[in-house]
């Protein structure tokens, strides 16, 4: 089974840090402006935002390596296998004959790190059936073309 690109850990960490900063700023604003305006007394000003920052930093640095460790994928001749999950583990087997189309997607942060996600759409679903994040952009493009080529071979049989 294949691993994701190791740079995905940095993307996940930065995403966690940005989320933490936004949540802490919102909580600090709520605490200092809204509660103070209503005359509520805060025992330790900034404590809720501080706890969010502490928990967010811990989670942002500890969780991505664990998440990376348990993410595996493989394209086989008859199916795509995706295995993931730190606490709740899942293993998806997507039959190749059900793959309708495959896209690559990249966020600004992924582009900054040279990464993309492969999105697999299958028959009978409204949205994406599976996503493989954190692939090197060239690898994601090649994998998309490989899956598309495999589907074209099915149509000619």
N, C-alpha and C positions, 0 to 999 in steps of 0.2 A: 504494500500500500504506500501511496505517496504522501509526503508532508506538504504543508503549505510553505510558502516562502518565509524564511525567518524574519524578514522586515515587517511582516504583518503584526508582530508583537509590538513594535514601535507605533504602528498605526493605532492599534487597540489601546495602547497606553495613552497616547496623545488624545484620543477620543474620550477616554475616561477622565483625563485631566481637564479637558475643556468642559465636559459635562459637570464635573465637580466645581469648577470655577463659576459656571453659570448658576448652579443650584445654591452655592454659598453666597453669591452676590444677591440673588433673589431673597434668600432667607435673611441676610443682613439688612437689606432694604426694608423688608417686612418688619423685622424686629425693631429697627431704629426709627423708621418713619411712621408706620401704621400704629404699632403698639404704643409708641411714645405720644402720638397724637391723641390717642384715646385715654391717655393718662395711666396706662398700665405700667407697673414698675417691673423692671427686669433685674433679677438677682445678680446675674453675671452677664453683662452686656457682651454680645458676640458669641455666647456659648453654643447656641444652636448652629450657627455658621461654622464655628470652630470644630464642632463634632462632625459636621458634614465634610469639612476639609480633611480632617484626620481619617475618617472612614473612606472618603473618596481617594485619598493618596494611597492608603493601604490596598484598597481594591484595585486601583489603577496600576499598581506595580506588581501585585501578587497574582491577580487573576489571568492576565494575558499569557504568561508562560504556561500556566496550567491548561488554559483553553487551547493553546497551540499544541501542547503535548498530546492531547486527545483528539485532534482533528486529523483525519485520514481520508483519502479519496483514491479511487482507481477507476480507470475506464477499461472494461473488459470487452471482448468481442460481442457479448450478448447483453451486457448491462453496465450501468454506472453504479459504483458502490461509494456511499458517503457514510462515514462513521464519525461521530462527534459527541461531545458532552463531558463535562467534568463531574457534575453531580448526577444529572439525569442523562444517561447515555442513550444514543439512538444510532441505529444502523439502517440506512435506506438503500434499497436495491431497486434501481430504476431500469426496467427492461428497455433495451435499446429500441425495440419496435414501438414503444410508446412515446419516444422523444419526438416532439413535433418541430421545435426549433430551439436554437441555442444562441444566447446573446452574451456579450461581454459588457460589463458596466464598471465605471471607475469614478470614485468621488475625487474632489480636489486633493484631499489628503493622500488617497491611494496614488494619484498621479504623481504627487510630490515624491513618493517613495518608489515609483515605478511599478506599481501593483495594479491588478484588476480583479474583478470577480467574474466568474462564469455562471450564468443563469440558465437553468435547464427548464424548459416548458414541456409538459407532457400532455397527451391526449386526455380529455375529460376533466381538466382543471381550468379554473378561471385565471389564476395567476401563475407565478413561477412555482414549480414543484420542488426545485432544489437550487441551492446556491453554493458555489465553492469560492469562498473569499480568499484574498491574500495570495493570488498566483502572480508570478512575474508576468508583466503585460504580454511579452512575446509568447510565453507558455500558454496563457489564456487564449490568445488569438490562434495559436497552433491547435490547441485542444478544440476550440470552436470549429475550426476548419476540418479537423479530423472527424468530429461527430457529424458535421454536415455531410462530409464525404461518405461516411458510413451509411447515412440515411439515403443518399443518392444511389448507392449500390443496391439498397433494398428495393427502391422504386424500379430498377431495371431487371429485377429477378422475375 
